[in-house]
Amino acid sequence: MALSMSSNVGLGGTITFGGTDLKFIMGNNESNIVYQQLPQLTDPNQPFTVNVTNVYISKNPINSSGLILFDSGLKSIHLDDNSASTIINNYLPGGNFSNGIATVDCNISDTFGLFFEIANQKLRLPSNVISKDRVSGTNKCESAITGGANNGPWIFGSTFITNFYMVFDQGNSQIGIAPRSDINYGPPPSNQVKIAIQAPDVNYATAGVNCLNITDQKGNVQAFSPDNVDSDGYYYLGDNYLAQEGFNYSIGFYSGSPSDKFNCSNSKLIITPYYEADATTNLWKINRRDYSVGIKVQIPNGSKCLHWQVQWNDRTFQLRYFQINESVIDNDGYFHLDGVLAYVSVKYSFDVYDDYRSGICWGNSIALNNDLFPDITNDPWAVTLNYET
């Protein structure tokens, strides 16, 4: 028996006895049916289960699996609560699973790819069926992926059944599932890659980076506590966040810890421009030099000391002094601040004096320039000063 159910309540569907109807199968090709063997059923009323060996977001496995049974009397796809929490909170757009209630964004892009792997084939659930009715008083919708199946197999209801061609072959003890010719599963999934972000070197000036958030081109934000750090200062987000090919992302660095899933607390340190994800490798690495430049300052004659000031989020966090002599000034009259970087979205002030003693600037101010944002299109950033009158 083969079944093609309508997703519209009351319109029924088509049942084919003794074979399949190719017009309902994508490509009109019977080889697109994925079959999985079932144990011999001694009781015609005995439920059977099918093994989902993994769940994928686009092309990336998230290492979640379980036995499933089909029940057209239920609408949603019910997983155990642990699996539901992992998939909904970490991977579904705008997803939140808490106290048994699952919500997602109401309008999920058709580029989003959620796949269930059965018999070594990945079956894609159309993104437009992941969200259901809008939750009153919010901008979220009920999720068709939810929890509750904690004492047995996962239960795949009509959300799944009505979007695939189902073949129940009791004589050969197997079940077949195929993508349907009348269902839009969305464009082929784009590549998604893991992200590693090299944090700014700000420990000398603040308590350091204790939270970062990522904003995609649609304004979706997610916050992270940077715990997984290597010796070069890269934060590895692992499977918790994947960048999608063709999408742009901005990174925010904060001194406070995450206040919730979306926000960082305390002072904003740096907000980067938007960068397009590099999906040519398995790991997209964002280097701190992508959002910073070196610094050189044009020095007037008679200058002995440079006073450098950094402002993070309009708060002065650092005062630093550099001794100047002619031997460290280049042919164009610039003093290079070796080992110092200027970061996008951070303000800098410069002031030169005619004396340097005991590690600080003394005497008279000769020239200055205050409250500057760096030009990160040129490396190093060339700073000119205004003479005092």
C-alpha positions as CSV (number, residue, x, y, z in Angstrom):
1,M,0.0,0.0,0.0
2,A,1.3,3.5,-0.9
3,L,-0.1,6.7,0.5
4,S,0.0,10.3,-0.6
5,M,-1.8,12.4,2.0
6,S,-2.9,16.0,1.6
7,S,-1.6,18.5,4.1
8,N,-5.0,20.3,3.9
9,V,-7.4,19.0,6.5
10,G,-10.4,17.3,5.0
11,L,-8.9,16.8,1.5
12,G,-7.8,13.2,2.3
13,G,-5.2,11.9,-0.2
14,T,-4.5,9.0,-2.5
15,I,-4.0,5.3,-1.6
16,T,-2.6,2.9,-4.0
17,F,-3.0,-0.8,-3.3
18,G,-0.6,-3.4,-4.6
19,G,2.0,-1.0,-5.9
20,T,3.1,2.6,-6.2
21,D,1.9,5.6,-8.3
22,L,5.0,7.2,-9.9
23,K,3.3,10.5,-10.5
24,F,3.5,11.3,-6.8
25,I,7.2,10.5,-6.6
26,M,9.9,13.2,-7.3
27,G,11.3,12.6,-10.7
28,N,8.5,10.0,-11.4
29,N,11.3,7.5,-10.5
30,E,10.7,4.6,-8.2
31,S,14.4,4.4,-7.4
32,N,13.8,7.6,-5.3
33,I,12.0,5.5,-2.7
34,V,14.1,4.8,0.3
35,Y,13.3,1.4,1.8
36,Q,14.1,0.2,5.3
37,Q,13.5,-3.4,6.4
38,L,11.2,-4.0,9.3
39,P,11.0,-7.0,11.7
40,Q,8.3,-9.5,10.9
41,L,5.1,-8.3,12.4
42,T,3.1,-11.2,14.0
43,D,0.2,-8.9,15.0
44,P,-1.3,-6.6,12.2
45,N,-2.0,-4.0,15.0
46,Q,1.6,-4.1,16.2
47,P,3.3,-0.7,15.7
48,F,6.6,-0.8,13.8
49,T,9.6,1.5,14.2
50,V,12.1,3.0,11.8
51,N,15.6,4.1,12.7
52,V,16.6,7.7,12.2
53,T,20.4,7.4,12.2
54,N,21.1,11.1,12.3
55,V,19.7,14.6,11.9
56,Y,21.3,17.2,9.6
57,I,21.2,20.9,9.4
58,S,22.1,21.5,5.7
59,K,25.0,19.3,5.1
60,N,26.2,19.1,8.8
61,P,25.3,16.2,11.1
62,I,24.3,17.1,14.6
63,N,24.7,13.6,16.1
64,S,21.1,13.0,17.1
65,S,19.3,9.7,16.4
66,G,16.3,7.6,17.5
67,L,13.7,5.1,16.7
68,I,10.5,6.6,15.2
69,L,7.0,5.5,14.7
70,F,4.4,7.1,12.4
71,D,1.1,8.5,13.7
72,S,-1.1,10.5,11.4
73,G,-3.4,11.3,14.3
74,L,-0.8,13.7,15.6
75,K,0.4,16.7,13.8
76,S,3.8,17.4,15.2
77,I,7.1,15.6,15.2
78,H,7.8,14.6,18.8
79,L,11.3,13.9,20.0
80,D,12.6,13.2,23.5
81,D,13.1,16.4,25.4
82,N,16.9,16.2,25.3
83,S,17.0,15.8,21.6
84,A,14.3,18.5,21.1
85,S,16.2,20.9,23.3
86,T,19.4,20.4,21.3
87,I,17.9,20.7,17.9
88,I,15.4,23.5,18.6
89,N,17.5,25.7,20.9
90,N,20.7,25.4,18.8
91,Y,19.7,24.9,15.2
92,L,16.1,25.9,14.4
93,P,15.8,29.6,13.4
94,G,14.6,31.6,16.5
95,G,14.1,28.3,18.3
96,N,13.3,28.0,21.9
97,F,12.3,24.8,23.8
98,S,11.5,25.3,27.5
99,N,9.1,23.6,29.9
100,G,7.7,21.4,27.1
101,I,6.8,24.4,24.8
102,A,8.6,24.8,21.5
103,T,8.6,28.0,19.4
104,V,10.5,29.1,16.3
105,D,10.5,32.0,13.9
106,C,7.3,32.3,11.9
107,N,8.9,32.8,8.5
108,I,11.7,30.4,8.1
109,S,13.7,30.8,4.9
110,D,13.3,28.1,2.3
111,T,17.1,27.9,2.2
112,F,17.1,26.3,5.7
113,G,17.6,22.6,5.4
114,L,16.5,20.1,8.1
115,F,17.1,16.5,7.2
116,F,16.3,13.2,8.8
117,E,18.6,10.3,7.7
118,I,16.8,7.0,7.2
119,A,18.4,4.0,5.4
120,N,21.5,6.1,4.5
121,Q,19.3,8.7,2.7
122,K,18.6,12.3,3.9
123,L,15.0,13.3,3.7
124,R,14.4,17.0,3.9
125,L,11.5,18.5,5.7
126,P,10.1,21.6,3.9
127,S,11.0,24.7,6.0
128,N,7.5,26.2,5.6
129,V,6.0,23.4,7.8
130,I,8.4,23.8,10.7
131,S,6.4,26.7,12.1
132,K,2.7,26.4,12.9
133,D,0.3,28.9,14.5
134,R,1.5,32.2,15.8
135,V,1.8,32.4,19.6
136,S,-0.5,35.0,20.9
137,G,1.2,38.3,21.9
138,T,4.5,37.3,20.4
139,N,6.3,37.4,17.1
140,K,7.0,33.6,17.4
141,C,5.1,30.6,16.2
142,E,4.6,27.1,17.6
143,S,7.2,24.7,16.4
144,A,6.2,21.5,14.6
145,I,9.4,20.0,16.0
146,T,8.8,19.5,19.7
147,G,9.5,17.1,22.7
148,G,7.4,14.9,24.8
149,A,8.4,11.4,23.5
150,N,10.4,10.5,26.5
151,N,9.2,7.0,27.2
152,G,9.5,5.4,23.8
153,P,10.2,6.1,20.1
154,W,10.0,9.4,18.6
155,I,6.7,10.1,16.9
156,F,6.5,11.5,13.5
157,G,3.0,12.9,12.9
158,S,1.3,14.4,9.9
159,T,3.8,17.2,9.5
160,F,6.2,14.5,8.2
161,I,3.7,12.0,6.7
162,T,1.9,14.6,4.5
163,N,5.2,15.8,3.0
164,F,6.5,12.4,1.7
165,Y,5.2,9.5,-0.3
166,M,4.8,6.6,2.1
167,V,5.0,3.0,1.0
168,F,3.9,0.3,3.5
169,D,5.0,-3.1,2.1
170,Q,3.9,-5.6,4.7
171,G,4.6,-8.6,2.4
172,N,8.3,-7.8,2.3
173,S,8.4,-6.3,5.8
174,Q,9.7,-2.9,4.7
175,I,8.6,0.7,4.6
176,G,9.5,3.1,1.8
177,I,9.7,6.9,1.9
178,A,10.2,9.2,-1.1
179,P,10.2,12.9,-1.7
180,R,7.0,13.9,-3.5
181,S,6.7,15.6,-6.9
182,D,4.2,18.1,-5.6
183,I,6.2,19.4,-2.6
184,N,8.7,22.2,-2.7
185,Y,11.6,21.2,-0.5
186,G,13.5,24.4,-1.2
187,P,16.8,25.0,-3.1
188,P,19.7,22.7,-2.6
189,P,21.3,23.3,0.8
190,S,24.3,25.7,0.8
191,N,27.5,24.9,2.6
192,Q,27.7,25.7,6.2
193,V,30.9,25.9,8.1
194,K,32.1,26.1,11.7
195,I,33.5,29.4,13.0
196,A,36.7,30.3,14.9
197,I,37.1,33.9,16.0
198,Q,40.3,35.5,17.1
199,A,39.5,37.9,19.9
200,P,41.0,41.4,20.2
201,D,44.0,41.8,22.5
202,V,42.3,43.9,25.1
203,N,43.3,42.3,28.3
204,Y,45.8,45.0,29.0
205,A,43.0,47.6,29.0
206,T,39.9,45.9,30.4
207,A,38.8,42.7,32.1
208,G,39.0,41.1,28.7
209,V,36.4,39.6,26.4
210,N,33.9,37.6,28.4
211,C,31.1,37.5,25.8
212,L,30.7,37.7,22.1
213,N,27.6,37.8,20.0
214,I,27.1,37.1,16.3
215,T,24.5,39.0,14.2
216,D,23.6,37.7,10.8
217,Q,22.4,39.7,7.8
218,K,18.8,39.2,8.9
219,G,19.4,40.6,12.4
220,N,19.3,37.3,14.2
221,V,21.6,37.4,17.2
222,Q,23.2,34.7,19.4
223,A,25.5,35.2,22.4
224,F,28.4,33.0,23.5
225,S,30.7,32.7,26.5
226,P,34.1,32.3,24.9
227,D,35.3,29.2,26.8
228,N,36.8,27.1,24.1
229,V,40.0,29.1,23.3
230,D,43.2,27.9,21.7
231,S,46.8,29.3,22.4
232,D,46.4,31.8,19.5
233,G,43.3,33.3,21.0
234,Y,40.7,31.8,18.7
235,Y,37.3,31.0,20.1
236,Y,35.8,27.8,18.5
237,L,32.0,27.9,18.4
238,G,31.9,24.2,17.4
239,D,28.5,22.8,16.3
240,N,26.6,25.4,18.3
241,Y,26.7,27.9,15.5
242,L,27.3,27.4,11.8
243,A,27.9,30.1,9.2
244,Q,26.0,29.7,6.0
245,E,27.6,30.2,2.6
246,G,26.6,33.6,1.1
247,F,25.5,35.1,4.5
248,N,27.2,38.0,6.2
249,Y,28.0,38.2,9.9
250,S,29.1,40.8,12.4
251,I,30.9,40.0,15.6
252,G,30.4,41.9,18.9
253,F,32.9,41.7,21.8
254,Y,31.9,42.6,25.3
255,S,33.5,42.7,28.7
256,G,30.5,41.3,30.5
257,S,29.2,37.7,30.5
258,P,26.1,36.6,28.5
259,S,22.9,37.8,30.1
260,D,20.8,35.4,28.1
261,K,21.0,33.5,24.8
262,F,21.0,36.6,22.7
263,N,22.7,39.4,24.7
264,C,26.0,40.2,26.4
265,S,26.1,42.3,29.6
266,N,28.4,45.2,30.5
267,S,30.5,47.3,28.2
268,K,30.7,46.9,24.4
269,L,34.3,46.7,23.3
270,I,34.3,46.2,19.6
271,I,31.6,45.6,16.8
272,T,33.1,44.4,13.6
273,P,31.8,45.1,10.1
274,Y,29.8,42.4,8.3
275,Y,31.9,39.7,6.7
276,E,30.8,37.2,4.2
277,A,31.2,33.6,5.4
278,D,34.1,31.7,3.8
279,A,32.6,28.3,3.0
280,T,35.6,27.1,0.9
281,T,37.0,25.2,4.0
282,N,35.5,23.3,6.9
283,L,36.4,26.1,9.3
284,W,36.0,29.9,8.7
285,K,38.6,31.7,10.8
286,I,38.1,35.4,11.5
287,N,41.5,36.9,12.4
288,R,41.8,39.9,14.6
289,R,43.7,41.6,11.7
290,D,40.4,41.4,9.7
291,Y,39.0,44.1,12.0
292,S,42.2,46.0,13.1
293,V,45.2,47.8,11.7
294,G,48.6,49.0,12.9
295,I,49.2,52.6,13.8
296,K,51.7,55.2,12.7
297,V,51.5,58.8,14.0
298,Q,53.1,61.8,12.3
299,I,55.4,63.4,14.8
300,P,56.3,67.2,14.9
301,N,59.8,68.3,15.5
302,G,60.8,68.5,19.1
303,S,58.4,65.7,20.3
304,K,59.7,63.5,23.0
305,C,56.6,61.6,24.2
306,L,53.4,60.3,22.7
307,H,50.4,60.0,25.0
308,W,47.9,57.4,23.5
309,Q,44.4,57.0,24.9
310,V,41.8,54.3,24.1
311,Q,38.1,54.7,24.6
312,W,35.9,51.6,24.6
313,N,32.2,52.5,24.4
314,D,33.0,56.1,25.3
315,R,34.8,55.1,28.5
316,T,38.5,55.6,28.8
317,F,40.2,52.3,29.7
318,Q,43.8,52.9,28.8
319,L,46.5,55.6,29.0
320,R,49.8,54.6,27.5
321,Y,53.0,56.5,26.9
322,F,55.7,56.1,24.2
323,Q,59.2,57.6,24.3
324,I,60.1,59.2,21.0
325,N,63.5,59.8,19.5
326,E,64.6,60.5,15.9
327,S,65.9,57.0,15.4
328,V,62.4,55.5,15.5
329,I,60.8,58.0,13.1
330,D,60.5,56.9,9.5
331,N,61.5,59.0,6.4
332,D,58.0,60.4,6.2
333,G,58.0,61.6,9.8
334,Y,55.9,58.9,11.2
335,F,56.4,57.0,14.5
336,H,55.2,53.4,14.3
337,L,53.5,52.0,17.4
338,D,55.0,48.5,17.2
339,G,52.8,45.7,18.5
340,V,49.8,48.0,18.9
341,L,46.6,47.5,16.9
342,A,43.7,49.9,16.4
343,Y,40.3,48.2,16.3
344,V,37.2,49.2,14.3
345,S,34.5,51.0,16.3
346,V,37.0,52.0,19.1
347,K,38.0,55.7,19.6
348,Y,41.6,56.8,20.0
349,S,43.2,60.0,21.1
350,F,46.8,61.1,20.5
351,D,48.8,63.9,22.2
352,V,52.6,64.6,21.9
353,Y,54.7,66.4,24.4
354,D,58.2,68.0,24.5
355,D,59.4,65.9,27.5
356,Y,59.5,62.3,28.6
357,R,60.4,61.4,32.2
358,S,59.9,58.4,34.5
359,G,57.8,56.6,31.9
360,I,55.2,59.3,31.3
361,C,54.8,62.5,29.2
362,W,55.9,65.9,30.8
363,G,56.2,69.5,29.7
364,N,54.1,71.1,27.0
365,S,51.7,69.6,24.5
366,I,52.8,70.2,21.0
367,A,50.1,68.7,18.9
368,L,47.1,66.4,19.3
369,N,44.1,64.8,17.7
370,N,41.3,63.3,19.7
371,D,38.3,61.0,19.4
372,L,39.3,59.3,16.2
373,F,37.9,56.1,14.7
374,P,40.6,54.2,12.8
375,D,40.8,53.9,9.0
376,I,40.9,50.1,8.6
377,T,41.1,50.3,4.9
378,N,44.8,51.3,5.2
379,D,47.3,49.3,7.2
380,P,48.9,50.9,9.1
381,W,46.5,53.7,9.9
382,A,48.2,57.0,9.4
383,V,47.3,59.6,12.1
384,T,48.0,63.3,11.6
385,L,48.0,65.7,14.5
386,N,46.8,69.3,14.9
387,Y,49.4,71.7,16.3
388,E,48.6,73.5,19.6
389,T,48.2,77.2,19.2
